[in-house]
């Protein structure tokens, strides 16, 4: 796999993820905002620093995006009671209630895109394996298990 193919794969995965999260006519957040929303949905009660660590964006950029998303009613913030200097970020009630009922299944999107349900199932298994190998490890953990399916 060369750099160009990896980049093309990444762009295609982003395109597919955007189809899963949005419906026609929705206001489309920027890709960075989508990543921040997704991160907060999976890791509720995070601090800006937590989001920075997981997304790789600069703290000032995450703070700016979070402020914009709060204004639009997609995220909520509160003060950390144990350290009043820190802000806790979470999904808004509107976002929490809308996400499950508005998210079409990825299997259906992939079946339409690939032409069959079998091809979609195969792609989903490969994507799960890729996630496990690349992302579902604690920082600093050896990738010696890569490809073994460990962690499933």
DSSP file (Angstrom, degrees, kcal/mol; ACC not computed):
  #  RESIDUE AA STRUCTURE BP1 BP2  ACC     N-H-->O    O-->H-N    N-H-->O    O-->H-N    TCO  KAPPA ALPHA  PHI   PSI    X-CA   Y-CA   Z-CA
    1    1 A X              0   0    0      0, 0.0     2,-0.2     0, 0.0     0, 0.0   0.000 360.0 360.0 360.0 121.2    0.0    0.0    0.0
    2    2 A X     >  -     0   0    0      1,-0.1     4,-2.3     0, 0.0     5,-0.2  -0.473 360.0 -98.3 -95.6 173.6    1.6    3.3   -1.0
    3    3 A X  H  > S+     0   0    0      1,-0.2     4,-2.5     2,-0.2     5,-0.2   0.882 120.5  52.8 -59.1 -42.3    0.8    6.7    0.3
    4    4 A X  H  > S+     0   0    0      2,-0.2     4,-2.5     1,-0.2    -1,-0.2   0.919 110.8  46.0 -63.2 -44.8   -1.6    7.6   -2.5
    5    5 A X  H  > S+     0   0    0      2,-0.2     4,-2.5     1,-0.2    -1,-0.2   0.904 112.4  51.2 -65.3 -40.6   -3.7    4.5   -2.1
    6    6 A X  H  X S+     0   0    0     -4,-2.3     4,-2.5     2,-0.2    -2,-0.2   0.915 110.8  48.7 -62.2 -42.8   -3.9    5.0    1.6
    7    7 A X  H  X S+     0   0    0     -4,-2.5     4,-2.5     2,-0.2    -2,-0.2   0.927 111.4  49.3 -62.2 -45.6   -5.0    8.6    1.1
    8    8 A X  H  X S+     0   0    0     -4,-2.5     4,-2.2     1,-0.2    -2,-0.2   0.899 111.1  50.2 -61.2 -41.0   -7.7    7.5   -1.4
    9    9 A X  H  X S+     0   0    0     -4,-2.5     4,-2.5     2,-0.2    -1,-0.2   0.929 110.3  50.1 -62.7 -45.2   -8.9    4.9    1.0
   10   10 A X  H  X S+     0   0    0     -4,-2.5     4,-2.1     1,-0.2    -2,-0.2   0.916 110.6  48.8 -59.7 -44.1   -9.1    7.4    3.8
   11   11 A X  H  X S+     0   0    0     -4,-2.5     4,-2.3     1,-0.2    -1,-0.2   0.900 111.3  50.4 -63.0 -40.4  -11.1    9.8    1.7
   12   12 A X  H  X S+     0   0    0     -4,-2.2     4,-2.4     2,-0.2    -2,-0.2   0.894 109.1  50.9 -66.6 -39.5  -13.5    7.1    0.7
   13   13 A X  H  X S+     0   0    0     -4,-2.5     4,-2.5     2,-0.2    -1,-0.2   0.894 109.8  50.5 -64.2 -39.3  -14.0    6.0    4.3
   14   14 A X  H  X S+     0   0    0     -4,-2.1     4,-2.1     2,-0.2    -2,-0.2   0.925 109.3  51.4 -63.2 -43.6  -14.8    9.6    5.2
   15   15 A X  H  X S+     0   0    0     -4,-2.3     4,-1.3     1,-0.2    -2,-0.2   0.926 112.0  46.7 -58.6 -45.4  -17.3    9.9    2.3
   16   16 A X  H  X S+     0   0    0     -4,-2.4     4,-1.5     1,-0.2     3,-0.3   0.901 110.3  52.6 -64.7 -40.6  -19.0    6.7    3.5
   17   17 A X  H  X S+     0   0    0     -4,-2.5     4,-1.6     1,-0.2    -1,-0.2   0.859 105.6  54.9 -65.1 -33.2  -19.1    7.9    7.2
   18   18 A X  H  X S+     0   0    0     -4,-2.1     4,-1.4     1,-0.2    -1,-0.2   0.836 105.0  53.3 -69.1 -31.1  -20.7   11.1    6.1
   19   19 A X  H  < S+     0   0    0     -4,-1.3    85,-0.3    -3,-0.3    -1,-0.2   0.853 108.0  51.6 -68.9 -34.2  -23.5    9.2    4.4
   20   20 A X  H  < S+     0   0    0     -4,-1.5    84,-0.7     1,-0.2    -2,-0.2   0.877 114.4  41.2 -69.4 -38.0  -24.1    7.3    7.6
   21   21 A X  H  < S+     0   0    0     -4,-1.6     2,-0.3    82,-0.2    -1,-0.2   0.715 111.3  51.4 -87.8 -21.5  -24.4   10.3    9.8
   22   22 A X     <  -     0   0    0     -4,-1.4     2,-0.3    -5,-0.1    82,-0.1  -0.821  58.9-148.6-124.6 156.7  -26.4   12.7    7.7
   23   23 A X    >   -     0   0    0     -2,-0.3     3,-2.2     1,-0.1    -3,-0.0  -0.808  47.0 -78.6-112.2 158.5  -29.6   12.9    5.7
   24   24 A X  T 3  S+     0   0    0     -2,-0.3     3,-0.1     1,-0.3    -1,-0.1  -0.306 119.6  26.5 -55.4 137.5  -30.2   15.0    2.5
   25   25 A X  T 3  S+     0   0    0      1,-0.3    -1,-0.3    -3,-0.0     2,-0.1   0.248  89.1 131.4  92.2 -12.7  -30.9   18.6    3.5
   26   26 A X    <   -     0   0    0     -3,-2.2     2,-0.5     1,-0.1    -1,-0.3  -0.398  68.5-108.1 -68.9 149.4  -28.9   18.5    6.7
   27   27 A X        -     0   0    0     -3,-0.1     2,-0.7    -2,-0.1    -1,-0.1  -0.699  38.7-134.2 -75.0 125.0  -26.4   21.2    7.4
   28   28 A X        -     0   0    0     -2,-0.5     3,-0.1    -6,-0.0    -1,-0.0  -0.727  12.0-142.3 -90.7 116.5  -23.1   19.4    7.0
   29   29 A X        -     0   0    0     -2,-0.7    -1,-0.0     1,-0.1     0, 0.0  -0.297  34.5 -91.4 -65.9 161.4  -20.5   20.1    9.7
   30   30 A X     >  -     0   0    0      1,-0.1     4,-2.7     4,-0.0     5,-0.2  -0.300  39.8-105.7 -64.9 159.6  -16.9   20.5    8.6
   31   31 A X  H  > S+     0   0    0      1,-0.2     4,-2.1     2,-0.2     5,-0.1   0.880 123.5  51.9 -56.2 -37.1  -14.9   17.2    8.7
   32   32 A X  H  > S+     0   0    0      2,-0.2     4,-2.3     1,-0.2    -1,-0.2   0.924 109.9  48.2 -65.6 -43.3  -13.2   18.4   11.9
   33   33 A X  H  > S+     0   0    0      1,-0.2     4,-2.9     2,-0.2     5,-0.2   0.898 109.8  53.0 -63.7 -39.6  -16.5   19.2   13.6
   34   34 A X  H  X S+     0   0    0     -4,-2.7     4,-2.7     1,-0.2    -1,-0.2   0.914 109.6  48.6 -60.8 -42.4  -17.8   15.8   12.6
   35   35 A X  H  X S+     0   0    0     -4,-2.1     4,-2.6     2,-0.2    -2,-0.2   0.904 112.7  47.7 -65.1 -40.8  -14.7   14.1   14.1
   36   36 A X  H  X S+     0   0    0     -4,-2.3     4,-2.5     2,-0.2    -2,-0.2   0.920 112.6  48.6 -66.8 -43.5  -15.1   16.2   17.3
   37   37 A X  H  X S+     0   0    0     -4,-2.9     4,-2.4     2,-0.2    -2,-0.2   0.944 113.4  47.7 -59.3 -47.8  -18.9   15.3   17.5
   38   38 A X  H  X S+     0   0    0     -4,-2.7     4,-2.1     1,-0.2    -2,-0.2   0.915 111.2  50.8 -60.7 -44.2  -18.1   11.7   17.0
   39   39 A X  H  X S+     0   0    0     -4,-2.6     4,-1.9     1,-0.2    -1,-0.2   0.922 112.3  46.2 -60.1 -45.2  -15.4   11.7   19.6
   40   40 A X  H  < S+     0   0    0     -4,-2.5    51,-0.4     1,-0.2    -1,-0.2   0.851 109.1  55.6 -69.1 -33.8  -17.7   13.3   22.2
   41   41 A X  H  < S+     0   0    0     -4,-2.4     3,-0.4    -5,-0.2    -1,-0.2   0.902 115.9  37.8 -63.5 -39.7  -20.5   10.9   21.3
   42   42 A X  H  < S+     0   0    0     -4,-2.1    -2,-0.2     1,-0.2    -1,-0.2   0.735 127.7  35.5 -82.6 -23.3  -18.2    7.9   22.1
   43   43 A X  S  < S-     0   0    0     -4,-1.9     3,-0.4    -5,-0.2    -1,-0.2  -0.560  80.2-175.0-131.8  67.2  -16.4    9.6   25.0
   44   44 A X        +     0   0    0     -3,-0.4    46,-0.2     1,-0.2    -3,-0.1  -0.215  67.8  34.4 -61.8 155.3  -19.0   11.7   26.8
   45   45 A X  S    S+     0   0    0     44,-1.1    -1,-0.2     1,-0.2     2,-0.2   0.858  86.2 152.1  64.8  38.6  -17.8   13.8   29.7
   46   46 A X  E     -A   89   0A   0     43,-1.5    43,-3.6    -3,-0.4     2,-0.2  -0.584  40.6-129.6 -91.7 158.2  -14.4   14.6   28.0
   47   47 A X  E  >  -A   88   0A   0     41,-0.2     4,-2.1    -2,-0.2     5,-0.2  -0.596  30.8-105.2 -95.8 167.8  -12.3   17.6   28.5
   48   48 A X  H  > S+     0   0    0     39,-0.6     4,-2.7     1,-0.2     5,-0.2   0.910 124.5  55.1 -57.4 -41.3  -10.9   19.7   25.6
   49   49 A X  H  > S+     0   0    0      1,-0.2     4,-2.3     2,-0.2    -1,-0.2   0.874 105.1  52.1 -60.3 -38.5   -7.6   18.1   26.4
   50   50 A X  H  > S+     0   0    0      2,-0.2     4,-1.9     1,-0.2    -1,-0.2   0.933 111.3  46.5 -62.8 -45.5   -9.1   14.6   26.0
   51   51 A X  H  X S+     0   0    0     -4,-2.1     4,-2.5     1,-0.2     5,-0.4   0.898 111.1  52.8 -64.3 -40.7  -10.5   15.5   22.6
   52   52 A X  H  X S+     0   0    0     -4,-2.7     4,-2.5     1,-0.2    -1,-0.2   0.927 108.9  49.8 -58.5 -45.9   -7.2   17.0   21.6
   53   53 A X  H  < S+     0   0    0     -4,-2.3    -1,-0.2     1,-0.2    -2,-0.2   0.872 116.4  41.0 -63.6 -37.6   -5.4   13.8   22.5
   54   54 A X  H  < S+     0   0    0     -4,-1.9    -1,-0.2    -5,-0.1    -2,-0.2   0.813 123.8  35.2 -82.8 -30.0   -7.7   11.6   20.6
   55   55 A X  H  < S-     0   0    0     -4,-2.5    -2,-0.2    -5,-0.2    -3,-0.2   0.759  93.1-132.7 -96.9 -26.5   -8.2   13.8   17.5
   56   56 A X     <  +     0   0    0     -4,-2.5    -4,-0.1    -5,-0.4    -3,-0.1   0.463  59.4 134.9  86.3   0.6   -4.7   15.3   17.1
   57   57 A X        -     0   0    0     -6,-0.3    -1,-0.3    -5,-0.2    -2,-0.1  -0.451  64.7 -93.7 -79.0 157.4   -6.1   18.8   16.6
   58   58 A X     >  -     0   0    0     -2,-0.1     4,-2.5     1,-0.1     5,-0.2  -0.365  31.9-118.9 -67.4 149.3   -4.6   21.8   18.4
   59   59 A X  H  > S+     0   0    0      1,-0.2     4,-2.7     2,-0.2     5,-0.2   0.890 113.9  52.5 -59.0 -41.2   -6.3   22.8   21.6
   60   60 A X  H  > S+     0   0    0      1,-0.2     4,-2.0     2,-0.2    -1,-0.2   0.879 110.4  48.7 -64.0 -36.1   -7.2   26.2   20.3
   61   61 A X  H  > S+     0   0    0      2,-0.2     4,-2.5    -3,-0.2    -2,-0.2   0.915 111.8  47.8 -70.4 -42.8   -8.9   24.7   17.3
   62   62 A X  H  X S+     0   0    0     -4,-2.5     4,-3.0     2,-0.2     5,-0.2   0.922 111.5  51.4 -62.8 -43.3  -10.8   22.2   19.4
   63   63 A X  H  X S+     0   0    0     -4,-2.7     4,-2.3    -5,-0.2    -1,-0.2   0.914 111.2  47.8 -59.7 -43.2  -11.9   24.9   21.7
   64   64 A X  H  X S+     0   0    0     -4,-2.0     4,-2.0     2,-0.2    -2,-0.2   0.920 113.9  46.4 -64.0 -44.7  -13.1   27.0   18.8
   65   65 A X  H  X S+     0   0    0     -4,-2.5     4,-2.6     2,-0.2    -2,-0.2   0.916 111.8  51.1 -64.3 -43.4  -15.0   24.1   17.2
   66   66 A X  H  X S+     0   0    0     -4,-3.0     4,-2.4     1,-0.2     5,-0.2   0.923 109.0  51.1 -61.6 -43.8  -16.6   23.1   20.6
   67   67 A X  H  X S+     0   0    0     -4,-2.3     4,-2.2    -5,-0.2    -1,-0.2   0.916 111.9  47.4 -59.1 -43.1  -17.8   26.7   21.1
   68   68 A X  H  X S+     0   0    0     -4,-2.0     4,-1.6     1,-0.2    -1,-0.2   0.901 112.4  48.9 -64.6 -41.5  -19.4   26.7   17.6
   69   69 A X  H  <>S+     0   0    0     -4,-2.6     5,-2.6     2,-0.2     6,-1.1   0.830 109.8  52.0 -70.1 -31.8  -21.0   23.3   18.2
   70   70 A X  H ><5S+     0   0    0     -4,-2.4     3,-1.6     4,-0.2    -1,-0.2   0.923 107.8  52.1 -66.7 -44.6  -22.4   24.5   21.6
   71   71 A X  H 3<5S+     0   0    0     -4,-2.2    -2,-0.2     1,-0.3    -1,-0.2   0.852 109.1  50.6 -58.7 -35.1  -23.9   27.6   19.9
   72   72 A X  T 3<5S-     0   0    0     -4,-1.6    -1,-0.3    -5,-0.1    -2,-0.2   0.416 117.7-113.6 -86.3   1.5  -25.6   25.3   17.3
   73   73 A X  T < 5S+     0   0    0     -3,-1.6    22,-0.3     2,-0.2    21,-0.2   0.653  87.4 111.2  80.7  15.5  -27.0   23.1   20.1
   74   74 A X  S   <S+     0   0    0     -5,-2.6    18,-2.2    -6,-0.1     2,-0.3   0.776  78.1  28.4 -93.8 -28.8  -25.0   20.0   19.2
   75   75 A X  E     -B   91   0A   0     -6,-1.1     2,-0.3    16,-0.3    16,-0.2  -0.885  65.6-152.1-126.9 159.8  -22.8   19.9   22.3
   76   76 A X  E     -B   90   0A   0     14,-3.0    14,-2.5    -2,-0.3     2,-0.3  -0.941   9.4-157.5-127.4 153.5  -23.1   21.0   25.9
   77   77 A X  E     +B   89   0A   0     -2,-0.3     2,-0.3    12,-0.2    12,-0.2  -0.931  11.2 175.2-129.1 155.0  -20.4   22.1   28.3
   78   78 A X  E     -B   88   0A   0     10,-1.9    10,-3.5    -2,-0.3     2,-0.4  -0.956  37.3 -95.0-148.8 165.3  -20.1   22.2   32.1
   79   79 A X  E     -B   87   0A   0     -2,-0.3     2,-0.5     8,-0.2     8,-0.2  -0.685  39.4-115.2 -86.2 135.7  -17.5   23.0   34.6
   80   80 A X        -     0   0    0      6,-2.6     3,-0.5     3,-0.4     6,-0.3  -0.581  20.6-151.7 -69.4 118.6  -15.5   20.1   36.1
   81   81 A X  S    S+     0   0    0     -2,-0.5     3,-0.3     1,-0.2    -1,-0.2   0.800  94.0  51.2 -66.0 -28.6  -16.4   20.1   39.8
   82   82 A X  S    S+     0   0    0      1,-0.3     2,-0.2     2,-0.0    -1,-0.2   0.734 128.2  19.1 -81.9 -21.8  -13.1   18.5   40.8
   83   83 A X    >   -     0   0    0     -3,-0.5     3,-2.6     3,-0.1    -3,-0.4  -0.740  69.9-163.7-147.9  93.7  -11.0   21.1   38.8
   84   84 A X  T 3  S+     0   0    0     -3,-0.3    -3,-0.1     1,-0.3    -2,-0.0   0.551  85.4  68.1 -63.5  -7.5  -13.0   24.2   38.1
   85   85 A X  T 3  S+     0   0    0     -6,-0.1    -1,-0.3     2,-0.0     2,-0.3   0.687  89.8  79.0 -80.9 -18.7  -10.5   25.3   35.4
   86   86 A X  S <  S-     0   0    0     -3,-2.6    -6,-2.6    -6,-0.3     2,-0.5  -0.665  70.3-144.2 -96.7 146.6  -11.5   22.4   33.2
   87   87 A X  E     - B   0  79A   0     -2,-0.3   -39,-0.6    -8,-0.2     2,-0.4  -0.912   9.9-144.5-108.4 133.0  -14.6   22.2   31.0
   88   88 A X  E     -AB  47  78A   0    -10,-3.5   -10,-1.9    -2,-0.5     2,-0.4  -0.819  15.0-155.8 -96.5 134.2  -16.5   19.0   30.5
   89   89 A X  E     +AB  46  77A   0    -43,-3.6   -43,-1.5    -2,-0.4   -44,-1.1  -0.895  19.9 160.3-113.7 138.6  -17.9   18.4   27.0
   90   90 A X  E     - B   0  76A   0    -14,-2.5   -14,-3.0    -2,-0.4     2,-0.1  -0.963  44.1 -86.1-147.8 165.9  -20.9   16.1   26.2
   91   91 A X  E     - B   0  75A   0    -51,-0.4   -16,-0.3    -2,-0.3   -17,-0.1  -0.481  48.6-113.7 -71.2 144.8  -23.5   15.6   23.5
   92   92 A X     >  -     0   0    0    -18,-2.2     4,-2.6    -2,-0.1     5,-0.2  -0.367  25.3-110.8 -71.9 158.7  -26.6   17.7   23.8
   93   93 A X  H  > S+     0   0    0      1,-0.2     4,-2.3     2,-0.2     5,-0.2   0.878 120.7  55.5 -56.5 -37.0  -29.9   16.0   24.5
   94   94 A X  H  > S+     0   0    0    -21,-0.2     4,-2.0     2,-0.2    -1,-0.2   0.929 109.5  45.2 -61.6 -45.1  -31.0   16.9   21.0
   95   95 A X  H  > S+     0   0    0    -22,-0.3     4,-2.4     1,-0.2    -2,-0.2   0.912 112.0  52.3 -65.5 -42.5  -27.9   15.2   19.5
   96   96 A X  H  X S+     0   0    0     -4,-2.6     4,-0.8     1,-0.2    -1,-0.2   0.893 114.1  41.9 -61.7 -40.7  -28.3   12.1   21.7
   97   97 A X  H  X S+     0   0    0     -4,-2.3     4,-0.7    -5,-0.2    -1,-0.2   0.815 116.9  47.6 -78.4 -28.8  -31.9   11.6   20.7
   98   98 A X  H  X S+     0   0    0     -4,-2.0     4,-1.7    -5,-0.2    -2,-0.2   0.859  98.9  67.5 -79.7 -35.3  -31.4   12.3   17.0
   99   99 A X  H  X S+     0   0    0     -4,-2.4     4,-0.9     1,-0.2     3,-0.3   0.911 101.4  43.0 -57.6 -51.5  -28.3   10.1   16.4
  100  100 A X  H  < S+     0   0    0     -4,-0.8     3,-0.4     1,-0.2    -1,-0.2   0.901 118.4  43.1 -65.9 -38.5  -29.9    6.7   16.8
  101  101 A X  H  < S+     0   0    0     -4,-0.7    -1,-0.2     1,-0.2    -2,-0.2   0.692 118.8  43.4 -82.2 -15.5  -33.1    7.4   14.9
  102  102 A X  H  < S+     0   0    0     -4,-1.7     2,-0.9    -3,-0.3    -1,-0.2   0.444  87.3  98.3-107.7  -0.4  -31.4    9.2   12.0
  103  103 A X     <  -     0   0    0     -4,-0.9   -82,-0.2    -3,-0.4   -83,-0.1  -0.772  62.7-149.7 -95.4 106.5  -28.4    7.0   11.4
  104  104 A X        -     0   0    0     -2,-0.9     2,-0.1   -84,-0.7    -2,-0.1  -0.428  35.2 -92.3 -69.1 149.7  -28.9    4.6    8.5
  105  105 A X     >  -     0   0    0      1,-0.1     4,-1.5    -2,-0.1     3,-0.5  -0.369  22.9-136.7 -66.3 138.2  -27.0    1.3    8.9
  106  106 A X  H  > S+     0   0    0      1,-0.2     4,-3.0     2,-0.2     5,-0.3   0.844 102.4  64.9 -60.8 -34.2  -23.6    1.2    7.3
  107  107 A X  H  > S+     0   0    0      1,-0.2     4,-2.5     2,-0.2    -1,-0.2   0.902 103.0  47.2 -57.8 -41.5  -24.4   -2.3    5.9
  108  108 A X  H  > S+     0   0    0     -3,-0.5     4,-2.2     2,-0.2    -1,-0.2   0.902 112.2  48.7 -67.1 -40.9  -27.2   -0.8    3.7
  109  109 A X  H  X S+     0   0    0     -4,-1.5     4,-2.3     2,-0.2    -2,-0.2   0.924 114.2  46.2 -64.5 -43.8  -25.0    2.0    2.5
  110  110 A X  H  X S+     0   0    0     -4,-3.0     4,-3.4     2,-0.2     5,-0.3   0.892 109.9  53.8 -66.8 -39.0  -22.2   -0.4    1.7
  111  111 A X  H  X S+     0   0    0     -4,-2.5     4,-2.0    -5,-0.3     5,-0.2   0.922 111.9  45.2 -61.3 -43.3  -24.6   -2.9    0.0
  112  112 A X  H  < S+     0   0    0     -4,-2.2    -1,-0.2     2,-0.2    -2,-0.2   0.919 117.9  44.3 -63.4 -42.7  -25.8   -0.1   -2.3
  113  113 A X  H  < S+     0   0    0     -4,-2.3    -2,-0.2     1,-0.2    -1,-0.2   0.875 122.5  35.4 -71.1 -38.7  -22.3    1.1   -3.0
  114  114 A X  H  < S-     0   0    0     -4,-3.4    -2,-0.2     2,-0.2    -1,-0.2   0.608 106.3-119.6 -95.8 -13.9  -20.8   -2.4   -3.5
  115  115 A X  S  < S+     0   0    0     -4,-2.0     2,-0.3    -5,-0.3    -3,-0.1   0.389  80.8  52.8  95.3  -4.8  -23.7   -4.0   -5.2
  116  116 A X  S  > S-     0   0    0     -6,-0.3     4,-1.6    -5,-0.2    -2,-0.2  -0.990  71.4-127.5-159.7 154.6  -24.5   -6.9   -2.8
  117  117 A X  H  > S+     0   0    0     -2,-0.3     4,-2.6     2,-0.2     5,-0.2   0.845 111.1  56.3 -69.6 -33.5  -25.1   -7.6    0.8
  118  118 A X  H  > S+     0   0    0      2,-0.2     4,-2.4     1,-0.2    -1,-0.2   0.928 107.4  47.5 -64.3 -44.4  -22.3  -10.3    0.8
  119  119 A X  H  > S+     0   0    0      1,-0.2     4,-2.4     2,-0.2    -1,-0.2   0.878 111.8  52.2 -63.1 -36.8  -19.8   -7.7   -0.4
  120  120 A X  H  X S+     0   0    0     -4,-1.6     4,-2.6     2,-0.2    -2,-0.2   0.922 108.8  49.3 -65.5 -44.2  -21.0   -5.3    2.3
  121  121 A X  H  X S+     0   0    0     -4,-2.6     4,-2.2     2,-0.2    -2,-0.2   0.917 112.2  48.7 -61.0 -43.2  -20.6   -8.0    5.1
  122  122 A X  H  X S+     0   0    0     -4,-2.4     4,-2.3     1,-0.2    -2,-0.2   0.925 111.7  48.8 -62.2 -44.6  -17.1   -8.7    3.9
  123  123 A X  H  X S+     0   0    0     -4,-2.4     4,-2.7     1,-0.2    -2,-0.2   0.903 110.0  52.0 -62.7 -41.3  -16.2   -5.0    3.8
  124  124 A X  H  X S+     0   0    0     -4,-2.6     4,-2.5     2,-0.2    -1,-0.2   0.903 109.6  49.2 -62.5 -41.3  -17.6   -4.5    7.3
  125  125 A X  H  X S+     0   0    0     -4,-2.2     4,-2.4     2,-0.2    -1,-0.2   0.919 112.6  47.9 -63.7 -42.4  -15.6   -7.4    8.7
  126  126 A X  H  X S+     0   0    0     -4,-2.3     4,-2.7     2,-0.2    -2,-0.2   0.902 111.6  50.1 -64.9 -40.6  -12.4   -6.0    7.0
  127  127 A X  H  X S+     0   0    0     -4,-2.7     4,-2.6     2,-0.2    -2,-0.2   0.902 109.9  50.7 -65.1 -40.1  -13.2   -2.5    8.4
  128  128 A X  H  X S+     0   0    0     -4,-2.5     4,-2.4     2,-0.2    -2,-0.2   0.926 112.0  47.6 -61.0 -44.0  -13.7   -4.0   11.9
  129  129 A X  H  X S+     0   0    0     -4,-2.4     4,-2.4     2,-0.2    18,-0.2   0.920 111.6  50.1 -62.6 -43.8  -10.3   -5.8   11.6
  130  130 A X  H  X S+     0   0    0     -4,-2.7     4,-2.8     1,-0.2     5,-0.4   0.908 110.1  50.6 -61.8 -42.3   -8.6   -2.6   10.4
  131  131 A X  H  X>S+     0   0    0     -4,-2.6     4,-3.1     1,-0.2     5,-1.7   0.939 110.3  49.9 -58.9 -47.5  -10.1   -0.7   13.3
  132  132 A X  H  <5S+     0   0    0     -4,-2.4    -2,-0.2     3,-0.2    -1,-0.2   0.902 115.2  43.4 -59.4 -42.1   -8.8   -3.3   15.8
  133  133 A X  H  <5S+     0   0    0     -4,-2.4    -1,-0.2    -5,-0.2    -2,-0.2   0.915 126.7  27.9 -71.1 -43.5   -5.3   -3.2   14.3
  134  134 A X  H  <5S+     0   0    0     -4,-2.8    -2,-0.2    -5,-0.2    -3,-0.2   0.803 134.9  13.3 -92.2 -30.9   -5.0    0.6   13.9
  135  135 A X  T  <5S+     0   0    0     -4,-3.1     2,-0.9    -5,-0.4    -3,-0.2   0.678 100.2  78.5-125.5 -21.9   -7.1    2.2   16.5
  136  136 A X  S   <S+     0   0    0     -5,-1.7     2,-0.3    -4,-0.2    -1,-0.1  -0.231  75.9  96.2 -94.7  48.5   -8.4   -0.2   19.2
  137  137 A X  S    S-     0   0    0     -2,-0.9     2,-0.2    -3,-0.1     3,-0.1  -0.939  78.5-108.4-129.3 153.3   -5.1   -0.3   21.2
  138  138 A X    >   -     0   0    0     -2,-0.3     3,-2.3     1,-0.1    -2,-0.0  -0.562  55.5 -83.3 -76.3 148.9   -4.0    1.6   24.2
  139  139 A X  T 3  S+     0   0    0      1,-0.3    -1,-0.1    -2,-0.2     3,-0.1  -0.241 117.1  17.0 -54.2 134.7   -1.3    4.2   23.5
  140  140 A X  T 3  S+     0   0    0      1,-0.3    -1,-0.3    -3,-0.1     2,-0.1   0.309  89.5 140.1  86.1  -8.8    2.2    2.6   23.4
  141  141 A X    <   -     0   0    0     -3,-2.3    -1,-0.3     1,-0.1    -4,-0.0  -0.431  59.7-106.2 -67.9 140.8    0.8   -0.9   23.1
  142  142 A X        -     0   0    0      1,-0.1     3,-0.5    -2,-0.1    -1,-0.1  -0.352  13.6-142.4 -65.7 144.9    2.8   -3.1   20.7
  143  143 A X    >   +     0   0    0      1,-0.2     3,-2.0     2,-0.1    -1,-0.1   0.084  68.7 117.5 -93.8  23.7    1.2   -3.8   17.4
  144  144 A X  T 3  S+     0   0    0      1,-0.3    -1,-0.2     3,-0.0    -2,-0.0   0.748  72.3  55.2 -61.9 -23.7    2.6   -7.3   17.5
  145  145 A X  T > >S+     0   0    0     -3,-0.5     3,-3.1   -12,-0.1     5,-0.5   0.410  77.5 140.3 -87.7   2.2   -0.9   -8.7   17.5
  146  146 A X  T < 5S+     0   0    0     -3,-2.0   -16,-0.1     1,-0.3    -3,-0.0  -0.196  74.7  11.0 -52.7 126.9   -1.8   -6.9   14.3
  147  147 A X  T 3 5S+     0   0    0    -18,-0.2    -1,-0.3     3,-0.1    -2,-0.1   0.314 100.7 100.5  89.9  -9.0   -3.9   -9.0   12.1
  148  148 A X  T < 5S-     0   0    0     -3,-3.1    -2,-0.2     2,-0.1     3,-0.1   0.629  89.8-122.7 -84.7 -11.7   -4.5  -11.7   14.8
  149  149 A X  T > 5 +     0   0    0     -4,-0.4     3,-1.2     1,-0.2    -3,-0.1   0.571  53.2 162.6  81.8   7.9   -8.0  -10.3   15.6
  150  150 A X  T 3 < +     0   0    0     -5,-0.5    -1,-0.2     1,-0.2    -3,-0.1  -0.318  56.5  37.1 -61.2 143.5   -7.0   -9.8   19.2
  151  151 A X  T 3         0   0    0     -3,-0.1    -1,-0.2   -14,-0.0    -2,-0.1   0.467 360.0 360.0  94.2   2.6   -9.3   -7.5   21.1
  152  152 A X    <         0   0    0     -3,-1.2    -2,-0.1   -23,-0.0   -23,-0.0   0.468 360.0 360.0 -86.7 360.0  -12.5   -8.6   19.4
